[in-house]
Amino acid sequence: MRWPHFISNAWQQARKRGPHDAQVSPPELAAHLALGQTGEALAAAHLERAGYELVAANFKLPVGRNRRGAVVNAELDLIAYEGATLCFVEVKTRRSDWFAAPEANVDLRKQRQITRAARAYRRMFKLTRAAYRYDVVSVIIPEPTEDIVEPMPRVVLLRGFWTDAKFRKRNWTDAYVD
């Protein structure tokens, strides 16, 4: 097999350098991941200004197993207290809201996933009787233009975006009361 010219040259140069000459640099994040990290930082700052006390960010925890038996993990973007209320905050960041608002992506599937993760978090830390709520922070960071190098981001906090009542199992005897 013959390697393309640019691959063989890069491989030969790396071989000549040796391991002691290699400079380790942090991998460059993909643009959408960098945008998400920026949005989460802006959301955390906005929540602190609004009086929230941040507890955790990007908290990953196991929420169950899939059909093949593999452990399923979920992530909670931000966890904070507003007074005595524990808030599980999902952050959605976009470049624009031309097509749809960022919070439109917190659909039923995502709400169910966050609800499961929040339930596991509350059980893990024995907070099952604590008051809690699900919030969404919508962040829009416009693309830089020639006129505006750093456009102002728009951050909107949506308190109580959903409740987990729709995910509770119904008691069928209550549905058929005579």
Secondary structure by P-SEA (a helix, b strand, c coil): ccccaaaaaaaaaaaaacccccccccccccaaaaaaaaaaaaaaaaaaaacccccccbbbbbccccccccbbbbbbcbbbbcccbbbbbbbbbbcccccccccccccaaaaaaaaaaaaaaaaaacccccccbbbbbbbbbccccccccccbbbbbbbcccccccccccccccccccc
